[in-house]
Amino acid sequence: MIDFKKAIDDQFDQLIKDMADLVSVNSVLDETTARENQPFGKANRDVLDKMLAIGQRDGYATKDVDGYAGHIDIGSGDEVVAVLGHLDVVPVNESGWATPPFELTQVGNKYFGRGTSDDKGPLLAAYYAAKIIEKSGLETRKKMRIIFGCNEESGSKCMKYYFTKEPFPNMGFTPDANFPVVYGEKKGVQFHISGHVQEDVLISLHAGSVVNIVPEKATAVLKGTKQQYEQAFQQFLSDKQLTGTIQSDVATTTIELTGKSSHASLPHLGRNAVVLLSEFLNTIISNPVVDFIAKYFTDDYYAKKLGFGFTGQMGPLTLSVGIVHYENSKLNIYLDLRCPHELDSDKMLVCMHQAIDPYGFNEEHHIGSHLFVDPNSELIQGLHQAYVDCTGDQEAKPQAIGGGTYAKTMPNCVAFGPEFPGTDNQIHQNNEFVDIDELKLAVLIYANALYNLIK
């Protein structure tokens, strides 16, 4: 194993400065400022320019592909090994962060900030790994291309567009999941359930802003006074060990419940606020919206109550209620599912209609693709070996995940890090962070993996 540790230490301060620069940009999708060459809004245009400028500063050839994505070329060769990372981030909650989310902040041995682990920090880790290889003067046969997009969190339109303009690399990985290496990604499925529900006691119910995050807060407005609901609500909060507020004006009462956010692919790690609030409301009022949510999603992350729960080679189907908007008698619910590739999609659709038809609801759905690479393939085995060589960890094995990554956008590509076994970097949650020692170790793993692929 080539020793890259000194080079990593020598350049680590600059890596942190670059990460601070990228983290400072609130690069959430903003369609209100979208225009030519900034299709995902001004902030994503700004962070794309910052990453391109890093490559130019270091003397590498860069390319901006119409504001959708960009790349930095390092080294030379006819064959290309790519790293695919993303610069966009998911929204932050208004409260719940112990440090400013868009200011890189060191606390002990950790750096906090949105994007430190998903995916600005890992993208830089791989970039610095490639740079260290190139600066070392080692003989190589292939070019390294660092590719970065701006819409991974909202459908990966960036990378789909990029590959209409640029050729596929020969192989690659995306530092946007877990170590030791990911051989499979479940297919993402989304349902949009809609309907007209005549207003009764429930005036409105709102939770969530993006479908791939378990909502942390949910708010309902009811007819009636605080005195009608407060005792039951406080008892519910106590029984469930939750927090919430209840307040009223002359004729209405507003109830807010706080749960815990998590990535939609791991809904059991969160506490879905809108499901919990619906569970409570269903005990005090009779309303089709809360009845439907409470009936099918209370204490069920696996669609068993809907009738199509399934476990395959990549693990169980998971389900998250991501967004609920009910107001002015109009209902919109968005569900996020991560499904093993063997799932019978026809059965899923039949079961969904059996659930929604009695309520008079409608549905639209999108069934995405899955990724499955033979765990014994040269790419999986090579990346796994780099992880083992650098960590000594013989226990952690190649795995499948529910999250979807850029690996699905090109052939011969898989997800590789950055989250280590036993670590929860709070991805998509409050107080996202990266551990300093683990960040350095990730650079080391990426350097060894890249060198093995291009030497």
C-alpha positions as CSV (number, residue, x, y, z in Angstrom):
1,M,0.0,0.0,0.0
2,I,1.4,3.4,-1.0
3,D,1.7,5.8,1.9
4,F,-0.3,8.9,1.2
5,K,-0.7,10.0,4.8
6,K,1.9,12.8,4.9
7,A,0.5,14.3,1.7
8,I,-2.9,14.3,3.2
9,D,-1.7,16.0,6.4
10,D,0.2,18.6,4.3
11,Q,-2.9,19.5,2.4
12,F,-5.6,19.0,5.0
13,D,-5.8,22.7,6.1
14,Q,-6.5,23.7,2.5
15,L,-9.1,21.0,2.2
16,I,-10.9,22.4,5.2
17,K,-10.7,26.0,3.8
18,D,-12.3,24.7,0.6
19,M,-15.0,22.8,2.5
20,A,-15.8,26.0,4.5
21,D,-16.2,27.9,1.2
22,L,-18.6,25.3,-0.3
23,V,-20.6,24.8,3.0
24,S,-21.1,28.6,3.2
25,V,-23.5,28.4,0.2
26,N,-27.1,27.4,0.9
27,S,-27.3,25.4,-2.3
28,V,-30.9,24.1,-2.0
29,L,-32.9,23.9,-5.2
30,D,-34.4,27.4,-5.9
31,E,-36.5,27.4,-9.0
32,T,-37.4,31.1,-8.4
33,T,-33.9,32.1,-9.4
34,A,-33.5,29.5,-12.2
35,R,-32.5,30.7,-15.6
36,E,-30.1,29.9,-18.4
37,N,-26.8,28.5,-17.1
38,Q,-28.2,28.3,-13.6
39,P,-31.1,25.8,-14.0
40,F,-31.3,25.0,-10.3
41,G,-31.1,28.6,-8.9
42,K,-28.4,31.2,-8.2
43,A,-27.0,29.4,-5.1
44,N,-26.3,26.3,-7.0
45,R,-24.7,28.4,-9.8
46,D,-22.5,30.0,-7.1
47,V,-21.4,26.7,-5.6
48,L,-20.7,25.2,-9.0
49,D,-18.4,28.2,-9.8
50,K,-16.6,27.8,-6.5
51,M,-15.8,24.1,-7.2
52,L,-14.7,24.9,-10.8
53,A,-12.5,27.7,-9.3
54,I,-10.8,25.2,-7.0
55,G,-9.8,23.1,-10.0
56,Q,-8.6,26.1,-11.9
57,R,-6.6,27.3,-8.9
58,D,-4.8,24.0,-8.8
59,G,-3.9,24.1,-12.5
60,Y,-6.4,21.6,-13.9
61,A,-8.6,21.7,-16.9
62,T,-12.3,22.3,-16.0
63,K,-15.6,22.3,-17.9
64,D,-18.9,23.9,-17.0
65,V,-21.8,22.0,-18.7
66,D,-24.5,24.7,-18.9
67,G,-24.7,25.1,-15.2
68,Y,-26.1,21.6,-14.7
69,A,-22.8,20.1,-13.7
70,G,-19.1,20.5,-14.2
71,H,-15.9,18.5,-14.1
72,I,-12.2,18.7,-13.3
73,D,-9.7,16.6,-15.3
74,I,-6.6,15.3,-13.4
75,G,-3.9,13.4,-15.1
76,S,-4.0,11.9,-18.6
77,G,-4.9,8.8,-20.5
78,D,-7.5,7.6,-23.0
79,E,-9.5,5.8,-20.4
80,V,-11.3,7.8,-17.7
81,V,-12.0,6.8,-14.1
82,A,-14.6,9.2,-12.6
83,V,-15.7,10.4,-9.2
84,L,-19.3,11.7,-9.1
85,G,-20.3,14.0,-6.3
86,H,-23.0,16.6,-5.7
87,L,-22.9,20.2,-4.6
88,D,-26.6,20.7,-3.8
89,V,-28.0,20.1,-0.3
90,V,-31.4,19.4,1.3
91,P,-33.1,22.2,3.2
92,V,-32.3,22.8,6.9
93,N,-34.9,23.0,9.7
94,E,-35.4,26.5,11.1
95,S,-34.5,25.3,14.5
96,G,-32.6,22.3,15.9
97,W,-29.1,23.1,14.8
98,A,-26.5,23.7,17.6
99,T,-24.2,25.6,15.1
100,P,-25.0,27.8,12.0
101,P,-25.8,25.2,9.3
102,F,-24.0,27.2,6.5
103,E,-20.9,28.0,8.5
104,L,-18.3,25.3,8.9
105,T,-17.8,25.0,12.7
106,Q,-15.3,22.9,14.5
107,V,-16.5,21.4,17.8
108,G,-13.9,19.0,19.3
109,N,-12.9,16.6,16.6
110,K,-15.9,17.3,14.3
111,Y,-16.8,19.8,11.7
112,F,-20.5,20.7,11.6
113,G,-22.4,22.2,8.7
114,R,-24.9,21.2,5.9
115,G,-23.0,19.4,3.3
116,T,-20.0,18.2,5.4
117,S,-21.0,14.6,4.8
118,D,-23.6,14.9,2.0
119,D,-21.8,15.6,-0.3
120,K,-19.5,18.6,-0.3
121,G,-17.0,17.2,2.1
122,P,-16.8,13.7,0.5
123,L,-16.5,15.3,-3.0
124,L,-13.5,17.3,-1.8
125,A,-12.0,14.2,-0.1
126,A,-12.0,12.4,-3.4
127,Y,-10.7,15.5,-5.3
128,Y,-7.8,15.8,-2.9
129,A,-7.1,12.1,-3.2
130,A,-6.9,12.5,-7.0
131,K,-4.7,15.6,-6.6
132,I,-2.3,13.8,-4.3
133,I,-1.9,11.0,-6.8
134,E,-1.2,13.4,-9.6
135,K,1.2,15.5,-7.6
136,S,3.1,12.4,-6.5
137,G,4.5,11.7,-9.9
138,L,3.4,8.1,-9.9
139,E,3.1,6.5,-13.3
140,T,-0.6,6.0,-14.3
141,R,-2.5,4.9,-17.4
142,K,-5.8,6.6,-17.0
143,K,-7.3,10.0,-16.5
144,M,-9.2,10.9,-13.3
145,R,-12.3,13.1,-13.8
146,I,-14.0,14.7,-10.9
147,I,-17.7,15.3,-11.9
148,F,-20.0,17.4,-9.8
149,G,-23.7,18.2,-10.2
150,C,-26.3,20.4,-8.6
151,N,-29.5,18.5,-8.5
152,E,-28.9,15.1,-6.9
153,E,-31.3,15.7,-4.0
154,S,-34.2,16.5,-6.3
155,G,-34.0,13.9,-9.1
156,S,-30.4,14.1,-10.5
157,K,-31.5,16.0,-13.6
158,C,-28.0,17.5,-13.5
159,M,-26.2,14.2,-14.2
160,K,-28.8,13.0,-16.7
161,Y,-28.2,16.3,-18.7
162,Y,-24.4,16.1,-18.2
163,F,-24.3,12.7,-19.9
164,T,-26.2,13.9,-22.9
165,K,-23.3,16.3,-23.5
166,E,-20.3,14.3,-22.2
167,P,-19.3,10.6,-22.8
168,F,-19.6,8.0,-20.1
169,P,-16.3,7.4,-18.2
170,N,-15.0,3.8,-18.3
171,M,-15.8,3.3,-14.6
172,G,-16.3,5.3,-11.4
173,F,-17.7,5.7,-8.0
174,T,-19.7,8.2,-6.0
175,P,-18.6,9.2,-2.5
176,D,-22.3,9.6,-1.4
177,A,-23.3,6.6,0.7
178,N,-21.4,4.1,3.0
179,F,-18.2,2.2,3.4
180,P,-17.0,-0.4,2.7
181,V,-18.8,-0.3,-0.7
182,V,-22.3,-0.5,-2.1
183,Y,-23.2,-3.1,-4.7
184,G,-26.9,-2.4,-4.9
185,E,-29.4,0.5,-4.7
186,K,-33.1,-0.1,-4.3
187,K,-35.4,1.4,-6.9
188,G,-37.0,4.7,-5.8
189,V,-40.7,4.9,-6.0
190,Q,-42.8,8.0,-5.3
191,F,-46.6,8.2,-4.9
192,H,-48.5,11.5,-5.1
193,I,-51.9,10.9,-3.5
194,S,-54.5,13.7,-4.0
195,G,-58.1,14.3,-3.4
196,H,-60.9,16.7,-2.4
197,V,-61.9,16.4,1.3
198,Q,-64.6,18.7,2.5
199,E,-63.4,20.8,5.4
200,D,-64.9,19.8,8.7
201,V,-63.2,20.2,12.1
202,L,-59.8,19.9,10.5
203,I,-59.0,23.1,8.6
204,S,-55.5,22.3,7.5
205,L,-52.6,19.9,8.0
206,H,-49.0,20.6,6.8
207,A,-45.7,18.8,7.1
208,G,-42.5,18.4,5.0
209,S,-41.0,20.4,2.1
210,V,-39.0,17.7,0.3
211,V,-40.1,14.1,-0.1
212,N,-36.8,12.4,0.7
213,I,-36.7,13.6,4.3
214,V,-38.8,12.3,7.2
215,P,-40.6,15.5,8.3
216,E,-39.6,16.7,11.8
217,K,-42.5,19.1,12.3
218,A,-46.2,18.9,11.5
219,T,-48.9,21.5,12.1
220,A,-52.7,21.2,12.2
221,V,-55.3,23.9,12.5
222,L,-58.7,22.8,14.0
223,K,-62.0,24.5,14.7
224,G,-62.6,24.9,18.4
225,T,-60.7,26.2,21.4
226,K,-57.5,25.1,23.1
227,Q,-59.5,23.8,26.1
228,Q,-61.2,21.2,23.9
229,Y,-57.9,19.5,22.9
230,E,-55.2,20.4,25.3
231,Q,-55.6,17.7,27.9
232,A,-55.6,14.9,25.4
233,F,-52.7,16.4,23.5
234,Q,-50.5,16.8,26.5
235,Q,-51.3,13.2,27.5
236,F,-50.3,12.0,24.0
237,L,-47.1,13.9,24.1
238,S,-46.3,12.4,27.5
239,D,-47.2,8.8,26.4
240,K,-45.1,9.1,23.2
241,Q,-42.2,11.2,24.8
242,L,-42.7,14.0,22.3
243,T,-42.7,17.7,22.3
244,G,-45.3,20.1,20.8
245,T,-47.3,23.2,21.2
246,I,-51.0,24.1,21.3
247,Q,-52.4,27.6,21.0
248,S,-55.7,29.1,20.0
249,D,-57.4,32.4,18.9
250,V,-61.1,33.1,19.0
251,A,-62.4,30.2,17.0
252,T,-59.4,28.0,15.9
253,T,-56.6,26.0,17.6
254,T,-53.2,25.4,16.1
255,I,-51.3,22.2,17.1
256,E,-47.7,21.7,16.3
257,L,-45.8,18.4,17.0
258,T,-42.1,17.9,16.7
259,G,-40.6,14.5,15.8
260,K,-37.2,13.7,14.4
261,S,-36.0,13.9,10.8
262,S,-34.0,11.3,9.0
263,H,-33.2,10.2,5.4
264,A,-36.3,8.8,3.8
265,S,-34.4,5.6,3.0
266,L,-34.0,5.0,6.8
267,P,-37.4,6.1,8.1
268,H,-37.1,4.0,11.2
269,L,-34.3,6.3,12.4
270,G,-36.7,9.2,12.5
271,R,-40.0,10.0,14.1
272,N,-42.4,11.1,11.4
273,A,-44.2,14.2,12.8
274,V,-47.2,14.1,10.5
275,V,-47.8,10.4,11.1
276,L,-47.7,11.0,14.8
277,L,-49.9,14.1,14.7
278,S,-52.4,12.2,12.6
279,E,-52.4,9.3,15.1
280,F,-53.3,11.8,17.8
281,L,-55.9,13.7,15.7
282,N,-57.6,10.4,14.8
283,T,-58.4,9.9,18.5
284,I,-60.2,13.2,18.8
285,I,-61.8,14.0,15.4
286,S,-63.3,12.0,12.6
287,N,-61.6,13.1,9.3
288,P,-60.6,11.1,6.2
289,V,-57.2,12.6,5.9
290,V,-55.9,11.8,9.4
291,D,-57.8,8.5,9.3
292,F,-55.9,7.4,6.2
293,I,-52.5,8.5,7.4
294,A,-53.0,7.0,10.9
295,K,-54.5,3.7,9.6
296,Y,-51.8,2.9,7.1
297,F,-48.6,4.5,8.4
298,T,-48.6,4.4,12.2
299,D,-45.7,2.3,13.4
300,D,-45.1,0.9,9.9
301,Y,-42.1,1.8,7.8
302,Y,-42.4,-1.2,5.5
303,A,-45.8,-0.9,3.8
304,K,-47.1,-4.0,5.6
305,K,-50.4,-2.3,6.4
306,L,-50.8,-1.4,2.7
307,G,-50.3,-5.0,1.9
308,F,-47.2,-5.0,-0.2
309,G,-44.4,-5.3,2.4
310,F,-41.5,-7.2,0.9
311,T,-37.9,-8.2,1.6
312,G,-35.5,-9.1,-1.2
313,Q,-31.8,-9.6,-1.7
314,M,-31.2,-5.9,-1.0
315,G,-33.2,-5.9,2.1
316,P,-36.7,-4.7,3.0
317,L,-38.9,-2.2,1.2
318,T,-39.1,1.0,3.2
319,L,-41.7,3.7,3.1
320,S,-41.8,7.3,4.3
321,V,-44.6,9.9,4.3
322,G,-42.5,12.8,3.1
323,I,-45.0,15.7,2.4
324,V,-48.6,16.4,3.5
325,H,-50.5,19.5,2.5
326,Y,-54.2,19.7,3.2
327,E,-56.0,23.1,3.0
328,N,-59.0,24.6,1.4
329,S,-60.4,21.0,1.0
330,K,-57.4,20.0,-1.2
331,L,-55.2,17.1,-0.2
332,N,-51.7,16.3,-1.4
333,I,-49.6,13.5,0.1
334,Y,-46.2,12.5,-1.2
335,L,-44.8,9.1,-0.3
336,D,-41.1,8.0,-0.7
337,L,-40.5,4.3,-1.1
338,R,-37.2,2.4,-1.6
339,C,-37.9,-1.0,-3.1
340,P,-35.8,-4.2,-3.7
341,H,-35.4,-5.0,-7.4
342,E,-37.5,-8.2,-7.1
343,L,-40.7,-6.4,-6.0
344,D,-43.8,-7.0,-8.0
345,S,-44.8,-3.5,-9.0
346,D,-48.2,-4.5,-10.3
347,K,-49.1,-5.9,-6.9
348,M,-47.9,-2.7,-5.2
349,L,-50.2,-0.6,-7.4
350,V,-53.2,-2.9,-6.8
351,C,-52.6,-2.7,-3.0
352,M,-52.3,1.1,-3.1
353,H,-55.6,1.4,-4.9
354,Q,-57.3,-0.9,-2.5
355,A,-56.2,1.5,0.2
356,I,-57.1,4.8,-1.4
357,D,-60.2,4.0,-3.4
358,P,-62.5,3.9,-0.3
359,Y,-61.5,7.4,0.5
360,G,-62.0,8.7,-3.0
361,F,-58.3,9.6,-3.4
362,N,-56.3,9.5,-6.6
363,E,-52.7,8.6,-7.2
364,E,-49.9,9.2,-9.6
365,H,-46.6,7.3,-9.3
366,H,-43.1,7.2,-10.6
367,I,-41.1,3.9,-10.4
368,G,-37.4,4.5,-10.8
369,S,-34.6,2.2,-11.7
370,H,-32.5,0.0,-9.4
371,L,-28.8,-0.6,-9.4
372,F,-27.3,-4.1,-8.9
373,V,-23.6,-4.9,-9.5
374,D,-22.3,-8.4,-8.9
375,P,-20.7,-8.2,-5.4
376,N,-17.9,-10.4,-6.9
377,S,-17.2,-8.0,-9.8
378,E,-13.7,-6.5,-10.2
379,L,-15.0,-3.0,-9.4
380,I,-16.7,-4.0,-6.1
381,Q,-13.8,-6.2,-5.0
382,G,-11.2,-3.6,-5.9
383,L,-12.9,-0.8,-4.0
384,H,-13.6,-3.1,-1.0
385,Q,-9.9,-4.1,-0.9
386,A,-8.8,-0.5,-0.8
387,Y,-11.1,0.0,2.2
388,V,-9.7,-3.1,3.9
389,D,-6.1,-2.2,3.2
390,C,-6.6,1.3,4.8
391,T,-8.8,0.3,7.8
392,G,-7.9,-3.3,8.6
393,D,-11.7,-3.9,8.8
394,Q,-12.3,-7.4,7.6
395,E,-15.9,-7.6,9.1
396,A,-17.8,-5.0,7.1
397,K,-18.9,-6.4,3.7
398,P,-20.2,-4.9,0.5
399,Q,-23.9,-4.0,1.0
400,A,-27.1,-2.7,-0.6
401,I,-28.8,0.5,0.4
402,G,-32.2,2.2,0.1
403,G,-30.7,5.6,-0.9
404,G,-30.3,6.5,-4.5
405,T,-27.0,8.0,-5.8
406,Y,-25.4,9.2,-9.0
407,A,-24.2,5.6,-9.5
408,K,-27.5,4.9,-11.3
409,T,-26.7,7.6,-14.0
410,M,-23.8,5.8,-15.7
411,P,-22.6,2.2,-16.3
412,N,-20.0,0.5,-14.2
413,C,-20.4,2.9,-11.2
414,V,-21.1,2.3,-7.5
415,A,-21.4,4.2,-4.3
416,F,-18.2,4.1,-2.1
417,G,-18.2,5.9,1.3
418,P,-18.1,8.3,3.0
419,E,-20.0,7.1,6.1
420,F,-18.1,4.5,8.1
421,P,-19.7,1.5,9.9
422,G,-21.0,2.5,13.3
423,T,-21.0,6.3,12.5
424,D,-24.2,8.3,12.0
425,N,-23.1,11.6,10.3
426,Q,-26.7,13.0,10.7
427,I,-27.1,13.2,6.9
428,H,-30.3,15.0,6.0
429,Q,-30.8,15.8,9.7
430,N,-29.9,18.6,12.1
431,N,-26.3,19.0,13.0
432,E,-24.8,17.1,10.1
433,F,-21.1,16.6,10.7
434,V,-17.9,15.0,9.6
435,D,-15.3,13.6,12.0
436,I,-11.7,14.9,11.3
437,D,-10.0,11.5,11.6
438,E,-12.7,9.8,9.4
439,L,-12.3,12.6,6.8
440,K,-8.6,12.0,6.6
441,L,-9.1,8.3,6.4
442,A,-11.6,8.7,3.6
443,V,-9.0,10.7,1.6
444,L,-6.6,7.8,2.2
445,I,-9.1,5.2,1.1
446,Y,-10.0,7.2,-2.0
447,A,-6.4,7.8,-2.9
448,N,-5.6,4.1,-2.7
449,A,-8.7,3.1,-4.6
450,L,-8.1,5.6,-7.4
451,Y,-4.5,4.6,-7.8
452,N,-5.4,1.0,-8.0
453,L,-7.9,1.8,-10.8
454,I,-5.6,4.0,-12.9
455,K,-2.1,2.6,-12.3
